[in-house]
Amino acid sequence: MDDMVLAALKKWPNVPHCHGWLALDARGDWYMRDDATQRAGPFPRIKGSRIVHARLLEFIGRNYGCDTDGAWYFQNGPQRVYVQLEAAPWTWRVRWHDEAGTATVHSHTGLAAQVRSAWLDEHGRLFLDTERGFGVVHSQDMLDASQAVERGLWTPADIAFDQAPARFGYRLQPQPV
């Protein structure tokens, strides 16, 4: 986390947590969900305002983490903003390197990851478990990911989407305690 965020946590340790205002879709895009958006319907049916400001996206990415109960959040200074997830806490970007016969994987926040296992849900979505956690492969990267599967680097096992959060220790819709 950023030093300024850690300093704010020390200065104001008891700021209430925020729920319902930030969401991450399966393509790795962040959405602000104000009161009107929340009243209009649940995420991801009603997404909200897509965040496109580059420096804000970088700040969110640097201060994105998980609590001990598997709820992902963005630490915004002293306030913890819990994130609603469409599919998983990470969206993986995959690049196939034909000349080397390898694939590289990076998170939607730009972090490199090493694949431990691959999973395919009933909707045909490919998920990867890495040392950073569990995530869905970005839909635009399925051709590159298929190369890794076809070459035997990853062998996807079946998983029901509704079983993934419990198996991999994350929560799609964190709620206030």
DRENPA-3360 file (N, C-alpha, C; in nm, 2 decimals, always signed):
BEGIN
1 = MDDMVLAA = +0.08/-0.12/+0.00/+0.00/+0.00/+0.00/+0.09/+0.12/+0.00 ~ +0.03/+0.23/-0.05/+0.10/+0.36/-0.05/+0.13/+0.41/+0.09 ~ +0.24/+0.48/+0.11/+0.28/+0.53/+0.24/+0.17/+0.63/+0.29 ~ +0.12/+0.71/+0.20/+0.01/+0.80/+0.25/-0.11/+0.73/+0.30 ~ -0.14/+0.62/+0.24/-0.26/+0.54/+0.29/-0.23/+0.48/+0.42 ~ -0.11/+0.43/+0.44/-0.07/+0.37/+0.57/-0.07/+0.48/+0.68 ~ -0.02/+0.60/+0.64/-0.02/+0.71/+0.74/-0.16/+0.75/+0.78 ~ -0.25/+0.76/+0.68/-0.39/+0.79/+0.71/-0.46/+0.69/+0.80;
9 = LKKWPNVP = -0.43/+0.56/+0.78/-0.48/+0.46/+0.87/-0.44/+0.48/+1.01 ~ -0.31/+0.52/+1.03/-0.26/+0.54/+1.17/-0.33/+0.66/+1.23 ~ -0.35/+0.77/+1.15/-0.41/+0.89/+1.20/-0.55/+0.88/+1.23 ~ -0.63/+0.81/+1.14/-0.77/+0.79/+1.16/-0.81/+0.64/+1.15 ~ -0.78/+0.57/+1.26/-0.80/+0.42/+1.26/-0.95/+0.37/+1.26 ~ -1.04/+0.46/+1.29/-1.18/+0.41/+1.31/-1.28/+0.46/+1.21 ~ -1.23/+0.49/+1.09/-1.32/+0.54/+0.98/-1.41/+0.42/+0.94 ~ -1.54/+0.44/+0.93/-1.63/+0.32/+0.89/-1.60/+0.27/+0.75;
17 = HCHGWLAL = -1.62/+0.14/+0.73/-1.60/+0.08/+0.60/-1.71/+0.12/+0.51 ~ -1.69/+0.11/+0.38/-1.78/+0.15/+0.27/-1.82/+0.02/+0.20 ~ -1.94/+0.00/+0.17/-1.99/-0.12/+0.09/-2.08/-0.07/-0.02 ~ -2.07/-0.14/-0.13/-2.16/-0.12/-0.24/-2.12/-0.01/-0.34 ~ -2.02/+0.06/-0.31/-1.98/+0.18/-0.40/-1.88/+0.15/-0.50 ~ -1.81/+0.04/-0.50/-1.70/+0.01/-0.59/-1.72/-0.14/-0.64 ~ -1.70/-0.16/-0.77/-1.72/-0.30/-0.82/-1.62/-0.32/-0.93 ~ -1.58/-0.45/-0.95/-1.49/-0.50/-1.05/-1.56/-0.60/-1.14;
25 = DARGDWYM = -1.56/-0.57/-1.27/-1.63/-0.67/-1.36/-1.53/-0.77/-1.41 ~ -1.58/-0.86/-1.49/-1.50/-0.98/-1.54/-1.39/-0.94/-1.64 ~ -1.40/-0.81/-1.69/-1.29/-0.76/-1.78/-1.19/-0.68/-1.71 ~ -1.20/-0.67/-1.58/-1.10/-0.60/-1.50/-1.12/-0.45/-1.50 ~ -1.25/-0.41/-1.53/-1.28/-0.27/-1.52/-1.35/-0.24/-1.39 ~ -1.31/-0.12/-1.33/-1.36/-0.07/-1.20/-1.49/+0.02/-1.23 ~ -1.59/+0.01/-1.14/-1.71/+0.09/-1.15/-1.74/+0.15/-1.02 ~ -1.78/+0.28/-1.03/-1.83/+0.35/-0.91/-1.98/+0.33/-0.92;
33 = RDDATQRA = -2.04/+0.30/-0.80/-2.18/+0.27/-0.79/-2.24/+0.36/-0.68 ~ -2.29/+0.48/-0.73/-2.35/+0.58/-0.64/-2.49/+0.53/-0.59 ~ -2.55/+0.60/-0.50/-2.68/+0.57/-0.45/-2.78/+0.53/-0.56 ~ -2.79/+0.62/-0.66/-2.89/+0.60/-0.77/-2.86/+0.47/-0.84 ~ -2.74/+0.44/-0.87/-2.70/+0.32/-0.94/-2.74/+0.20/-0.85 ~ -2.71/+0.20/-0.72/-2.74/+0.09/-0.63/-2.89/+0.07/-0.63 ~ -2.97/+0.17/-0.63/-3.11/+0.16/-0.62/-3.17/+0.10/-0.76 ~ -3.10/+0.13/-0.87/-3.14/+0.08/-1.00/-3.13/-0.07/-1.02;
41 = GPFPRIKG = -3.04/-0.13/-0.94/-3.03/-0.28/-0.95/-2.89/-0.33/-0.91 ~ -2.88/-0.46/-0.89/-2.75/-0.52/-0.84/-2.65/-0.52/-0.95 ~ -2.52/-0.53/-0.90/-2.41/-0.55/-0.99/-2.40/-0.69/-1.02 ~ -2.37/-0.74/-1.14/-2.33/-0.66/-1.26/-2.44/-0.62/-1.35 ~ -2.56/-0.65/-1.32/-2.67/-0.61/-1.41/-2.67/-0.46/-1.44 ~ -2.66/-0.39/-1.33/-2.64/-0.24/-1.34/-2.50/-0.21/-1.29 ~ -2.41/-0.17/-1.38/-2.27/-0.16/-1.34/-2.24/-0.02/-1.27 ~ -2.29/+0.09/-1.32/-2.25/+0.22/-1.27/-2.16/+0.29/-1.36;
49 = SRIVHARL = -2.07/+0.38/-1.31/-1.98/+0.46/-1.39/-1.85/+0.40/-1.40 ~ -1.80/+0.37/-1.52/-1.67/+0.30/-1.54/-1.56/+0.41/-1.50 ~ -1.47/+0.36/-1.43/-1.35/+0.45/-1.39/-1.25/+0.44/-1.50 ~ -1.21/+0.56/-1.56/-1.12/+0.56/-1.67/-1.00/+0.65/-1.64 ~ -1.00/+0.72/-1.53/-0.89/+0.81/-1.50/-0.76/+0.73/-1.47 ~ -0.66/+0.74/-1.55/-0.54/+0.65/-1.53/-0.48/+0.66/-1.39 ~ -0.46/+0.77/-1.34/-0.39/+0.78/-1.21/-0.48/+0.72/-1.10 ~ -0.61/+0.74/-1.11/-0.70/+0.68/-1.01/-0.70/+0.53/-1.02;
57 = LEFIGRNY = -0.69/+0.48/-1.14/-0.68/+0.33/-1.16/-0.56/+0.28/-1.10 ~ -0.45/+0.35/-1.12/-0.32/+0.31/-1.06/-0.33/+0.31/-0.91 ~ -0.39/+0.41/-0.85/-0.40/+0.42/-0.71/-0.48/+0.31/-0.65 ~ -0.59/+0.28/-0.72/-0.68/+0.17/-0.67/-0.60/+0.04/-0.68 ~ -0.53/+0.02/-0.79/-0.45/-0.11/-0.81/-0.34/-0.12/-0.70 ~ -0.28/-0.02/-0.66/-0.17/-0.03/-0.56/-0.22/-0.05/-0.42 ~ -0.35/-0.02/-0.40/-0.41/-0.03/-0.27/-0.52/-0.12/-0.26 ~ -0.52/-0.23/-0.35/-0.62/-0.33/-0.36/-0.57/-0.45/-0.28;
65 = GCDTDGAW = -0.66/-0.50/-0.19/-0.62/-0.61/-0.11/-0.74/-0.69/-0.06 ~ -0.71/-0.79/+0.03/-0.81/-0.88/+0.08/-0.80/-0.89/+0.23 ~ -0.92/-0.90/+0.29/-0.92/-0.92/+0.44/-0.92/-1.07/+0.47 ~ -0.91/-1.10/+0.60/-0.90/-1.24/+0.64/-1.03/-1.32/+0.61 ~ -1.14/-1.26/+0.58/-1.26/-1.33/+0.54/-1.28/-1.35/+0.39 ~ -1.18/-1.31/+0.31/-1.19/-1.32/+0.17/-1.27/-1.21/+0.10 ~ -1.29/-1.10/+0.17/-1.35/-0.98/+0.11/-1.24/-0.89/+0.05 ~ -1.25/-0.86/-0.07/-1.15/-0.77/-0.14/-1.20/-0.63/-0.12;
73 = YFQNGPQR = -1.10/-0.54/-0.11/-1.13/-0.40/-0.09/-1.02/-0.31/-0.15 ~ -1.05/-0.18/-0.16/-0.96/-0.08/-0.20/-0.94/+0.01/-0.07 ~ -0.82/+0.02/-0.02/-0.79/+0.10/+0.09/-0.77/+0.25/+0.05 ~ -0.88/+0.33/+0.06/-0.88/+0.47/+0.02/-0.85/+0.56/+0.14 ~ -0.72/+0.58/+0.16/-0.68/+0.65/+0.28/-0.72/+0.57/+0.40 ~ -0.79/+0.64/+0.50/-0.83/+0.56/+0.62/-0.96/+0.48/+0.60 ~ -1.02/+0.49/+0.48/-1.15/+0.42/+0.46/-1.13/+0.29/+0.37 ~ -1.18/+0.18/+0.42/-1.18/+0.06/+0.34/-1.30/+0.05/+0.26;
81 = VYVQLEAA = -1.29/+0.04/+0.13/-1.40/+0.04/+0.03/-1.41/-0.10/-0.02 ~ -1.51/-0.18/+0.02/-1.52/-0.32/-0.02/-1.57/-0.32/-0.17 ~ -1.52/-0.42/-0.24/-1.54/-0.43/-0.38/-1.64/-0.55/-0.41 ~ -1.74/-0.52/-0.49/-1.83/-0.62/-0.54/-1.76/-0.68/-0.67 ~ -1.76/-0.81/-0.67/-1.69/-0.88/-0.78/-1.79/-0.95/-0.87 ~ -1.77/-0.93/-1.00/-1.86/-1.00/-1.10/-1.82/-1.15/-1.10 ~ -1.69/-1.18/-1.11/-1.65/-1.32/-1.13/-1.54/-1.36/-1.03 ~ -1.44/-1.28/-1.00/-1.33/-1.32/-0.92/-1.25/-1.19/-0.88;
89 = PWTWRVRW = -1.16/-1.20/-0.78/-1.09/-1.08/-0.74/-0.98/-1.04/-0.84 ~ -0.94/-1.12/-0.94/-0.85/-1.08/-1.04/-0.90/-1.11/-1.18 ~ -0.86/-1.03/-1.27/-0.88/-1.05/-1.41/-0.74/-1.07/-1.47 ~ -0.72/-1.19/-1.53/-0.59/-1.22/-1.58/-0.58/-1.18/-1.73 ~ -0.47/-1.11/-1.77/-0.44/-1.08/-1.90/-0.33/-1.18/-1.94 ~ -0.35/-1.25/-2.05/-0.26/-1.36/-2.10/-0.20/-1.33/-2.23 ~ -0.07/-1.35/-2.24/+0.00/-1.33/-2.37/+0.07/-1.46/-2.40 ~ +0.04/-1.52/-2.52/+0.11/-1.63/-2.57/+0.24/-1.59/-2.64;
97 = HDEAGTAT = +0.35/-1.66/-2.62/+0.48/-1.63/-2.68/+0.51/-1.75/-2.77 ~ +0.47/-1.74/-2.90/+0.48/-1.86/-2.99/+0.63/-1.91/-3.00 ~ +0.72/-1.81/-3.01/+0.86/-1.86/-3.03/+0.92/-1.93/-2.91 ~ +0.87/-1.90/-2.79/+0.92/-1.97/-2.67/+0.82/-2.08/-2.62 ~ +0.70/-2.08/-2.68/+0.60/-2.18/-2.63/+0.56/-2.16/-2.49 ~ +0.55/-2.03/-2.45/+0.51/-2.00/-2.31/+0.41/-1.89/-2.31 ~ +0.34/-1.88/-2.19/+0.24/-1.78/-2.17/+0.28/-1.69/-2.05 ~ +0.26/-1.56/-2.06/+0.28/-1.48/-1.95/+0.14/-1.43/-1.90;
105 = VHSHTGLA = +0.13/-1.41/-1.77/+0.00/-1.37/-1.71/+0.03/-1.25/-1.62 ~ -0.06/-1.15/-1.64/-0.06/-1.03/-1.56/-0.20/-1.00/-1.51 ~ -0.21/-0.94/-1.39/-0.34/-0.90/-1.34/-0.39/-0.78/-1.41 ~ -0.52/-0.75/-1.38/-0.58/-0.62/-1.43/-0.51/-0.50/-1.37 ~ -0.43/-0.52/-1.26/-0.36/-0.41/-1.20/-0.21/-0.41/-1.24 ~ -0.17/-0.50/-1.33/-0.04/-0.50/-1.38/+0.06/-0.59/-1.31 ~ +0.02/-0.67/-1.22/+0.11/-0.76/-1.14/+0.13/-0.89/-1.22 ~ +0.25/-0.93/-1.23/+0.28/-1.06/-1.29/+0.24/-1.18/-1.20;
113 = AQVRSAWL = +0.20/-1.29/-1.26/+0.16/-1.40/-1.18/+0.20/-1.53/-1.24 ~ +0.22/-1.64/-1.16/+0.25/-1.77/-1.21/+0.13/-1.86/-1.19 ~ +0.09/-1.93/-1.29/-0.03/-2.02/-1.29/+0.00/-2.15/-1.21 ~ -0.08/-2.18/-1.12/-0.08/-2.31/-1.04/-0.18/-2.41/-1.10 ~ -0.30/-2.36/-1.14/-0.40/-2.45/-1.19/-0.50/-2.37/-1.27 ~ -0.57/-2.44/-1.36/-0.67/-2.38/-1.45/-0.80/-2.44/-1.43 ~ -0.91/-2.37/-1.44/-1.04/-2.41/-1.42/-1.14/-2.36/-1.52 ~ -1.24/-2.44/-1.56/-1.34/-2.40/-1.66/-1.47/-2.41/-1.60;
121 = DEHGRLFL = -1.55/-2.30/-1.60/-1.69/-2.31/-1.54/-1.79/-2.35/-1.64 ~ -1.92/-2.36/-1.60/-2.02/-2.40/-1.68/-2.06/-2.30/-1.79 ~ -2.01/-2.18/-1.78/-2.03/-2.07/-1.88/-1.92/-2.06/-1.98 ~ -1.82/-2.15/-1.97/-1.71/-2.15/-2.06/-1.60/-2.06/-2.03 ~ -1.61/-2.00/-1.91/-1.50/-1.90/-1.87/-1.38/-1.98/-1.81 ~ -1.26/-1.93/-1.85/-1.14/-1.99/-1.80/-1.09/-1.91/-1.68 ~ -1.06/-1.98/-1.57/-1.01/-1.92/-1.45/-0.87/-1.97/-1.42 ~ -0.79/-1.89/-1.36/-0.65/-1.94/-1.32/-0.63/-1.91/-1.18;
129 = DTERGFGV = -0.57/-2.01/-1.11/-0.53/-1.99/-0.97/-0.38/-1.97/-0.98 ~ -0.34/-1.86/-0.91/-0.20/-1.82/-0.91/-0.15/-1.80/-0.77 ~ -0.03/-1.76/-0.75/+0.02/-1.73/-0.62/-0.04/-1.60/-0.56 ~ -0.10/-1.52/-0.65/-0.17/-1.40/-0.61/-0.31/-1.42/-0.58 ~ -0.37/-1.53/-0.62/-0.51/-1.56/-0.60/-0.57/-1.61/-0.73 ~ -0.71/-1.62/-0.72/-0.79/-1.68/-0.82/-0.85/-1.56/-0.91 ~ -0.85/-1.59/-1.04/-0.91/-1.49/-1.13/-0.95/-1.55/-1.26 ~ -1.03/-1.47/-1.33/-1.09/-1.50/-1.46/-1.00/-1.45/-1.57;
137 = VHSQDMLD = -0.98/-1.53/-1.68/-0.91/-1.48/-1.79/-0.99/-1.38/-1.87 ~ -0.93/-1.27/-1.90/-1.00/-1.16/-1.98/-1.05/-1.23/-2.11 ~ -1.18/-1.19/-2.15/-1.24/-1.25/-2.27/-1.16/-1.23/-2.40 ~ -1.09/-1.11/-2.41/-1.01/-1.09/-2.53/-0.88/-1.17/-2.53 ~ -0.84/-1.24/-2.42/-0.72/-1.31/-2.42/-0.74/-1.46/-2.43 ~ -0.86/-1.51/-2.46/-0.89/-1.65/-2.47/-0.81/-1.72/-2.58 ~ -0.79/-1.65/-2.69/-0.71/-1.72/-2.80/-0.57/-1.75/-2.74 ~ -0.50/-1.65/-2.68/-0.37/-1.68/-2.62/-0.38/-1.79/-2.51;
145 = ASQAVERG = -0.48/-1.78/-2.43/-0.49/-1.88/-2.32/-0.51/-2.02/-2.38 ~ -0.59/-2.03/-2.49/-0.61/-2.16/-2.56/-0.48/-2.22/-2.61 ~ -0.39/-2.14/-2.64/-0.26/-2.19/-2.68/-0.19/-2.26/-2.57 ~ -0.20/-2.20/-2.45/-0.14/-2.26/-2.33/-0.21/-2.40/-2.30 ~ -0.34/-2.40/-2.32/-0.41/-2.52/-2.29/-0.38/-2.63/-2.40 ~ -0.38/-2.59/-2.52/-0.35/-2.68/-2.63/-0.21/-2.74/-2.63 ~ -0.12/-2.66/-2.58/+0.02/-2.71/-2.57/+0.05/-2.78/-2.44 ~ -0.05/-2.80/-2.35/-0.04/-2.88/-2.23/+0.02/-2.80/-2.11;
153 = LWTPADIA = +0.04/-2.67/-2.12/+0.09/-2.59/-2.01/-0.02/-2.59/-1.90 ~ -0.14/-2.57/-1.94/-0.25/-2.57/-1.84/-0.35/-2.68/-1.88 ~ -0.40/-2.75/-1.78/-0.51/-2.85/-1.80/-0.63/-2.81/-1.71 ~ -0.72/-2.75/-1.77/-0.84/-2.70/-1.69/-0.92/-2.81/-1.63 ~ -0.96/-2.80/-1.51/-1.05/-2.89/-1.44/-1.18/-2.81/-1.44 ~ -1.29/-2.89/-1.43/-1.42/-2.83/-1.42/-1.45/-2.78/-1.28 ~ -1.52/-2.66/-1.28/-1.57/-2.61/-1.15/-1.70/-2.54/-1.18 ~ -1.80/-2.55/-1.09/-1.92/-2.48/-1.09/-1.89/-2.34/-1.04;
161 = FDQAPARF = -1.94/-2.24/-1.12/-1.91/-2.10/-1.08/-1.94/-2.07/-0.93 ~ -2.06/-2.12/-0.89/-2.10/-2.08/-0.75/-2.02/-2.16/-0.65 ~ -1.93/-2.25/-0.68/-1.85/-2.32/-0.59/-1.71/-2.25/-0.58 ~ -1.67/-2.17/-0.68/-1.54/-2.11/-0.68/-1.51/-2.02/-0.56 ~ -1.60/-1.93/-0.52/-1.57/-1.84/-0.41/-1.53/-1.92/-0.28 ~ -1.60/-2.02/-0.25/-1.57/-2.10/-0.13/-1.44/-2.18/-0.14 ~ -1.42/-2.24/-0.26/-1.30/-2.32/-0.28/-1.18/-2.23/-0.28 ~ -1.19/-2.11/-0.33/-1.07/-2.02/-0.35/-1.07/-1.91/-0.25;
169 = GYRLQPQP = -1.16/-1.90/-0.15/-1.16/-1.81/-0.04/-1.18/-1.67/-0.07 ~ -1.28/-1.64/-0.15/-1.32/-1.50/-0.18/-1.47/-1.48/-0.17 ~ -1.51/-1.35/-0.16/-1.65/-1.32/-0.15/-1.69/-1.23/-0.27 ~ -1.80/-1.26/-0.34/-1.84/-1.18/-0.45/-1.90/-1.05/-0.40 ~ -1.98/-1.06/-0.30/-2.06/-0.94/-0.25/-2.04/-0.92/-0.10 ~ -1.92/-0.86/-0.06/-1.90/-0.84/+0.08/-2.01/-0.75/+0.14 ~ -2.05/-0.79/+0.26/-2.16/-0.72/+0.33/-2.11/-0.67/+0.46 ~ -2.17/-0.56/+0.51/-2.13/-0.51/+0.64/-2.15/-0.61/+0.75;
177 = V = -2.07/-0.62/+0.85/-2.08/-0.71/+0.96/-2.19/-0.66/+1.05;
% end
